[in-house]
Amino acid sequence: NAIGSGPRLETPRSFALDGDHWLVADSEVNALMAIDVASGDRSVLLDGDTSLLQNPRAIVLDNARQRAFVLDNIETAPRLLALDLQTRALTVISGPDGANTIGAGPALDDPETMVFDAARNRLLVVDSDALALFSVDPVSGDRAVISGFDPQSNTLIGAGDELDFPTALALSRDNNSVLVADS
């Protein structure tokens, strides 16, 4: 906030580099912000007052399709959104959308962050309340627990230590492992 001009960042949760701008999901401002990497100038890319956003928690890019995915952590109905980077059109791709739910599978409870696995065309989402790692299909919106407790089958998926409070994740360099930080 001390470098450049424009609206202040309040609670930046996640960022992604898109060319010469950082895209930032700020949950307190309820907006997606753009920050010029050279000047530090900040601007509102998408405001929650004039869009579907309600509590942007995370943002990741799908460079091949010129879009971003946004995790909108609405208290009672978290969902995933797709943002067309050219038109700035925002659409629900998984979770509640008005009276309908897009995608099948267990609902997200309190998703913290996500990564885009371009090699498998899926989003990986870590959920601190569900104590699980989800895979979400960006085309169908279908959600599946790939590690942790699956409330639909009432079973624990995967072997090893159970997740206690997962808050962050990353893909390994070879895209064959997901690293989960469990605070």
Secondary structure as UniProt FT lines:
FT   STRAND          12..18
FT   TURN            19..20
FT   STRAND          21..26
FT   TURN            27..30
FT   STRAND          31..36
FT   TURN            37..39
FT   STRAND          42..47
FT   TURN            48..49
FT   STRAND          56..62
FT   HELIX           63..65
FT   STRAND          67..72
FT   STRAND          79..84
FT   TURN            85..87
FT   STRAND          90..97
FT   TURN            98..99
FT   STRAND          100..102
FT   STRAND          111..117
FT   HELIX           118..120
FT   STRAND          122..127
FT   TURN            128..131
FT   STRAND          132..136
FT   TURN            138..140
FT   STRAND          143..150
FT   TURN            151..154
FT   STRAND          155..157
FT   STRAND          166..171
FT   TURN            173..174
FT   STRAND          178..182
//
